[in-house]
Amino acid sequence: MAKKLNESQLEAGEASAPSTGIDPEIAAKISAVRTHIRESFGKAVMALMMLPRYRNQTLADLQHLVLEPMMRDRVAIAYPGGEKTGPLADMAGLAIWASVSKEADGRIREQIQAGTFPVRLKAEDWNSGDINWLLDVVAPDQRTTANVIANFKQVVKEGSLRLHPIVTRLVDADTLQRMGAEKISHPASPSVPENATVN
């Protein structure tokens, strides 16, 4: 039979798990990281849910779409004004990126050429090299998307930066040119119909 706990026991911490012998300072840091991951994961998933391009993904897809890149620090969340200003601050947008090896770069290019979206990477590919790919940007409008992309250059300080074609369609050509983006040609790449939506 399960033991019921009263409020005073909960406040006193008597309901907590048995002591593991971990330094309390380290335990507090682990707890803070877990809380941050859960909060960021929730924000990212809610943002993806609003976009038609992600609506057909399953719960199982969240592992490779959000959790694996997030655990490897490959999801950059942007806040209005650049910093999270308080507990109620909402994000302005997010960028999903990878820093990959030549082999993983080849697999990304193959998926793009085949029209696969979202790109699927193995867990170990997300930070396997110095070729940086901006795989998607999620923001409420084109201006915010452009700001997220512009600020993303602060996140990726070294290595080359390649943009997934979906990212290049989210902002105008002038913005991309000001950023120094170069178009990578794909001769066999299917064209996107004019009436197709990117969201």
N, C-alpha and C positions, 0 to 999 in steps of 0.2 A: 504494500500500500504506500502511495506517495505521501511524503511528509508535507503538510501545508506550512508555508512560511508567513509570519505576520510582518507588518511594515517595519517594526523595530529590528527584526532579524535582517531584513533586506538592507536597511540603513547601516547596520553594524557590519555588514559584509559577511555575515554568517552563511549566506546562501551561495557564496562564491565557491569555485572549484577548489580542491585541495591544493596546497602550496606545491609548486614545482621546483622550488629552490632557485628560481631565476631572480637575478638582481631586480629590485623594484623599478629602478630607472630604465633598465632594458625592457622590462615588461610594459612600462608606460609608453616607450617608443614604439614597440610592436603594436600595441593597442592603437596608437595614433596613426600608424601606417595602415592598419586594417580599416580604421574609420575613414581615412582619406580615400582608400581604394573603393570602399563601398559607396561613398558619397559621389566620387567621380564616375564610377561605373553607372550609377543611377542616372546622373545627369547626361552622360553620353548616350545611354540607351533611350532615355526620353527624347533626346534630340533626334536620334536616328528614327524613332517611331513616327516622327512628323513628316518624314520624307518618303514619297512614293517609291524611290529607288531602293529603299530598304524594307518596305512593308511585307514582302514575301519571304523574308528571312525567318528561320525558325529559332526557337530558344537555344537549340544546340549551336547555331551559328554565332551566337553571342560570344562563345569561347574564342573563336578565331577573329571575329570582327572587333571586339572591344577588350576582352579580358587579357588575352595574350599580349597585344601591343601595350596595353596599360601597365601590365606587370613589368614590361621592359622599358617603361618610360617613353613610349612611342605614341602617346596621345597627348597633344598639347591643348589645354583648355584656356581660352582667352576670356578675360573679364573686362567689362566696360572700364575704361581708364587704365587698363593694364594690370591691375591688381585686384584680388578679391577684397572688397572693402568691408565686409562684415558677414555674419552668419546667414543673412538673408540675400546676399548678393547672388544674382543669377548670371550665368555665363553669357558671353556675347557670341561665342562660337567655339568650334573645336577643329583641330587638324589631326588626321591620322597619317602617320608617316613611318618610314622604315629606313634603316641604314644597312644596306645589304652588300653581300659579296658579289663578285662577277657572275657566279653561278645562279644566285637568287635573282640578280638583275635580269639574267636571261629568261628565267621562269616568269618574271613579271611581264617582260616584253611579249613572251609567247601568249600569256593570258590576255593581254591587251589586244594583241593581234587577233585572237580568237573571239574577242568581244565579251570576255568574261568579266563580270562585275558583280560584287566586289572581288578584288584580287584575293586569292588565298595564299597565305604563307605558312610554312612550317614554323613552329614555335621558335626554333633556333635561328630562323632567317631574319627575324625582326631587327636584330642588332648584330649582324654577322660581318659587316664590312663598312666601307666608307663611301659607298654610292647611296646618296640620299634620295628617297622617293617620297613626294607628297602625294599620298594615295587618295585623299578626299578631304574636303573642307565642308563643315556643316555650320551654316550661319543663316539668320533669318532673311537677309537680303544681299544684293550684289555689292553694295558699299561695305557692309560688315565683312562679307567674304573677302573683298579686296584688302581690308585692314588686317584680317586674320592672316592672309597670305603674306602681306608686307611684314607683319610682326614675326611671322614664322622664321624669317631669315635670321632673327636673333637667336632662335632655338638651335638652328643648324649653322654652326660656325665654320665647319671645315668639311671638305669633300664636295663633290659635285651634287647639284640638286636637279632632279627630274620630276616633272609634273605628270600625273596621270591625266589622260585626255578629259576625263570628267571634270577635273579641276580647271583645265583651260577653258571649258565651256561655261564655267560659273562666273567668269569675269570677262570684261571686254579686252580686245586685243591691245589697246593702248596701255592698259594696266600691266598686262603681261610683258609688253615691250619695255616699260619703265623698270620692271623688275629684272630685266635682262634674261628673260626666259627664251629659250630656243626651241623651235619646233623639231621634234624627232620624226623623221619621215618613216612611214610604214607603207610600202608600195602595195601590199595586198590587203591593207586595212579597209574594211567596209566603210562607206560614207554614212553619215547620220542624216536621215531625212530632215528637211527643214522644220516640219511640224512636230518632231520628236521632242519630248521634254527630258530634261536632265534630272529633274527631281523625281 
